Amino acid sequence: MKLINLNLESTVTSSDFDRVVKWDLLIIGGGPAGLNAALYAKRKGLTCGIISKEIGGQLHNTTDVDNYLGYKLIEGKDLSHQFVNHVNSLEVPIYKDVNVLSIEVMNPDFKISLDDGKVLYSKTLLMATGGMPKKLAVPGEEFYANKGVSYCTTCDAPFFKDKHVIVAGGGNSAAEAILDLSHWAQHITVVHRSQWRADKILLDKIYALNNVTVHLETQLLEVFGEAQMTGVKVFDKTTKQEKTIAAQGLFIEIGNLPKSHLVRDLVQTNPQGEIIVDENQMTSVPGLYAAGDVTQQVFKQIVISAADGAKAALAATQYLNQTYKENSNGEII
Amino acid sequence: MAKLFNEEVQKQLKEILAQTQEKITLVLFTKEGSCPTCSETKQLLEEVTELSDNIDLELKDLERDQSLAKQYGVTLTPSFVILNAKGEYKGVKFNGIPAGHEINSFVSALLEMSGMTPKFQENIVKRIEKINQPVNIKVFVTLGCPHCPGAVQNAHRLAMLNENIEGEMIEAQTFAELSNKFNVSGVPKIVINDKYEFVGNQPIETYLEQIENM
């Protein structure tokens, strides 16, 4: 782990946000999609700003990134710093530590209300809000959350030193979690309902470890315990048998839920709540764009989110030049 | 000894700390003998002090300076408090080293104690001012936790805005016994008056609701 993880953006104040009456593009979310959108939009000359609760987004939840072109191995946090430094060099204001309460479509503009009482207006809007960890939705999961059940390996791994933990999931996030935990836990048991989806390069590392047991085609049914969790009940689909596995910890890495609640009633979403966008990242509302893990895009990858952010910024620029028409008096309603 | 801050971090911190407005003092308590992370914490604070004329550091010993420790409610080592320009203790305390991600709650506490007051909605400020019973907020963190500095920041902000409130960061690995006592296995974990608890980087309203319902 890095000794000092300075997050400079935490000190950016809202003063820049008071100077602009109406923005060309406001970006909600400070992960790869939002940051890359800011880079592209600013270079096109748009007046743009980022509103973000946590700059870096889900990059912070991952220790090592080894599939971002140009970096053989970089910590998620460091990649986030590189992104932010690049955006900062273009002086894009970032409004941090603030939550968006609501978004109103005012045709053609957007009204964004923040939880510190501020109200912002923008001609176009980009939802780059990302995702949050998906839950298993099994009995005991909620009760034992933070009593053994965790969704953040980088946060909680140290509490499981020399203990037996279970990792639920079979994608790259689960694989990274297993590798992280292997430095702390005495033993790791992987429980995944189907086959691996993780990259072979990560799986090779996992199978080289001597403290990992893998149960594929195994459904996790229940988390049980006393004050703290003591184990899980699983169903082995191959043998058609239920069994229990004793463990002090359960790390759940089964993907993300899109953070689309702000626009769920405004734009089209799929049954998973992901925002549906066209080939230019535009939602069903003209001028309202979405990019990254919050969209229906299937492959949740840093490089793909960043690319989608760039596309959204370019498309928004085109929209502002060709389609957007201010109200006749040009005033904010 | 190798520096904790590399040149780039030093430069960035110096720029940030240039925003400090009033003099503040860090009072660090360590002890002789076995004291895990004491020397690292001392080094961290010394390096920070070097980067700003507005920040002073006083080194104390938990045993020898008992009465001062008592005044600030310091019982662990390493532990430090941040005093305002008048030398007053406003309830802002760190137990263990604020390195890793926690450097951010540390920098934020330095700036805010030295005059960069955070802005809150008026109704939130009123709710904070109304609290008239002693409140202790413990925030358990790990240094690899990106969501933890926000929780620590909330506790410290509450402390700065109301004399009845004390906010303390507790680095869970250094103080494993205390963490076990409060069953910490996920962070950030917030414990109010050693009794009421919740987890996660929750908005300041969650703290207020918990305190108001005590």
Interface residues (C-beta under 8 A of the other chain):
Chain A: M1 K2 L3 I4 N5 L6 N7 L8 S10 T11 S14 E54 G56 H60 N61 K77 D97 N99 D115 D116 G117 A145 N146 K147 G148 V149 S150 C152 T154 C155 D156 A157 P158 F159 F160 A227 Q228 G249
Chain B: L4 F5 V9 Q12 L13 I16 Q19 A99 G100 H101 I103 N104 V107 S108 L111 K119 F120 Q121 E122 T142 L143 G144 C145 P146 H147 C148 P149 G150 A172 Q173 S179 N183 V184 S185 G186 V187 K189 V199 P203
